[in-house]
Amino acid sequence: MSKAKVLVVDDEPSIVDNIVYALGMEGIDHASVHTLADARLRLSEDSFDVLILDVSLPDGSGFDFCKEVRKTSDIPILFVTARSDEIDRVVGLEIGGDDYVVKPFSPRELMARVKVILRRNNRQPVQDQAAKEGEKEVGAFAMDEWRKRISCRGSSLNLSLYEYRILKTFLESPGRVFTRDQLMNAAWDDPTSSVDRAVDTHVKNIRKKLTDFFPTREVITTHRGIGYSISEDLS
């Protein structure tokens, strides 16, 4: 199996050096550029498995670049940002980002998030028996805990890390109503690092991804003032 490859787009040399060093220590191939123009060029010339993207760059916005990339590619995008405001985090998720870390961050935290993305996209080797033991079916859904993937009716859903964790939580208890706090505790390693509205954003994105499979009904129900639940009928 070929090695995974990550493209880092950031204009701060110290940040890039830390990220590149951490990737190298994990044995992950990488390339780094400092502008969106160079990022466009590299993405057109080579294939990457993860894009680590700064939000503020000399020649434009990482958010705008994410929208541009999403028109032609589903490459996982992990935002690196100095912005800690709630609206910035939510916008990043709504436009197609898979995850984000806020500066200053530890290389260990960043690598943990990168490795989860790579496992979810099956870029790291797994043992067949262990993978089989990690699989569970719930109605039309199949959860693969080893690879951190969920499929519906045989088609893999392109879920971000938090979307995967939230949907997994729903599928483990169909019909149960979860509060936003409960979903945050289930999905975030550090629930205090995010906001309630982020849960709403992820649930909205999950609903969109399930529309093709359940076009005539809403699988996830909103319970006003309480939270969300997934239908008990998932056939």
N, C-alpha and C positions, 0 to 999 in steps of 0.2 A: 504494500500500500504506500502511495506517495505521501510525503510529508505535507502537513498543512502549511499554508502560507498566509501571512497577515500583512496588510498595507497600513502603515501609520501615516496619518496626515496631521501634522502639528507644526507650528512655526516657532515653538520654544525649544531651543537646543537641549536644555536640561531635562525637560519632560520627555523629549524624544529619546535621549540617551538612556533614561531610566526604563522606558518601555522596551526599547530595543535590547537592552541588557537582560531584562526579565524574560523576554521572548527567547533569547539565545540560551539562557539557563534552562528553559523548558524544552529546548531542542526544536523550536518552532521557526521555520524559515520566515524571513520578513524583508520588507523594503520600507523606506521612509521618504517622504517628500514634505515640502514646507508650504506649498501653495495648492489651490484647487486646480489650477492649470496643469501642474505636474501630476496631480492625482488623476485627472482625466486621461492624460497620456499613458500613465502606468496601467490604468484599468483597461485601456484599449489594447495595450501590448501584451498583457499578462493576465493570468487567472489567479484570483485570490479567494480565500475562504472566509476571511473576516476583514472588515474595514474599521479601523480605529480612527475616529474623525473628530477633530477639534471643532467647536462651534464657531469660534471667531478666528478667521484667517485673513491674511493681508489682502487677498483679492476676492473676498466674498464671505458669505455665511455658510456654515456647515449645514444648517437647516435647509437652505435653498439647494445645496448640493445633494443632500439626501433625497429631496423631491426629484431632482434630475436623475439620480441613479435609479430610483424606484421605477422610473418609466421603462427601463430596459433590463433591470437586474434585481434579483431577490437576495443578493449577498448580505449576510448579517452585518448590521452597522451598530457599533458601540460608540456612543458619543462620549467625548472627554470635554468637560466644560467647567469654567470658573463660575458659571451662573448657578446659584442655588435656589433661585426663586421658583415657586411652585409652577407658575405658568410656563417657564422655560422647559422644565422637565416634562410637563404634560404635552407641550407642543412637539418635543422630540419624539415622544412615543406615538402621537397621533399621525405624524407624517411618515412613519415607517421605521423608526429606530427600534432596535431590538433591546438595547440596554444603555445605561449611562453611568458614568462615575463623575463625581464632582471634585475638582482640584481644591486643596491638595489631596492626593489619594496615595495609598501604598501600592507598590508594584505587585505585592502578593494578592491584594484585593482585585486588581485589574486582571491578573493572570487567572484567578479563580473564575471570573466571569468569562474570559476568553475560552477557557477549557470547557466550561459548560456549553457554550455556543458550539464549539467544535464537536463535542460528544453528541449534541442534539442533531448535528448535521452529518453524523457518522463519519467523521474524519479521523477518529482514533480507533485502533483495533479493539475488538471485544471478543470474549470467549463465548462460543455458541451456546454452551450449556448455561452459563451465567445470564446471557441475554434471554434465553428461553424462560428461565425462572423469573425474570423481571417483567414478563409480559402478562397483561391482564385484560380481559374483554368485558366491556360494559355496554350491552346493547349493540349499537352500530359502531361503537368506539373500541379501539384497541390501544392500550397504554403500554409503552415500552420504557420501563423505568431505567434500564441500563443505558439506553441511547438518549433518554430524555425527549422522547417523541410521542405524539398521540396521532393516530390516524382515524379517519371516519369512513366507513364503507370501503376500506382498502386503500384510501388515498391519504397520504401523510399531510397533516396540517402544518403550515408554515408558521409556527408559533414562536414568539419571543420567549425569553426565559420566564418572565413574570406571567405571560399568558399561559404558558405550559403549566406552571405551578398552580395558578388559579383554576384552570380547567381540570387539572388532576384532582384538586381538592373537591370540586363539584362532583366529579365522576365517582369519587370514593364514597360519596353519600348522596345519591340522587334523592331529590325531594326535600332535603334539609335546607333550611334558610340560614345563610351565613351572613353575619354582620360585616361591615367593611373592615372593622378592626380584626375580626377573625381571619378574613382573607389576607390582610396585610401580614399578620403573624405567620400565616401559612406560606406566603409567597416571598417575603423579604427576609434576608438574613438579619437585617437590622431594621425593623419596622419604623423606628424613629427617623430613619433617613429619608422616608418618603411621606406622601400626603394622601388623605382620603380620596381626593379627586383622581389620583393615579389609578386607584382601583376601578373607578367608573370608566376611565379611559381604556383600560385593559379589557374590561367586560364588553365595552362597546366594540372593540376590535375583534374579540372572540366571536361575538354575535355576527359580525360581518363575514367572518371566515366560515361560519356554519350555515349561512344563507343558502349556498349552493346545494347543501345536503338536506336541508329542511326548509324548502322554499315557501311552504304554506303555513308554517307555525313558528312561534317564538319558543326556542328551546330553553333559554334562560329567562326567568321571570324576575322583574323588579318588585320588591316589597317596600313600598314607600315608607321612609323613616326607619327601615330595619336593615335591608340589604338585598341579597340575591339568592336564588336557588335554581337548580337545573331540573328539568322535567324527570319524573320517574319513568316515563315512557320514552326510551331512547332508541327504539327500533327503527 
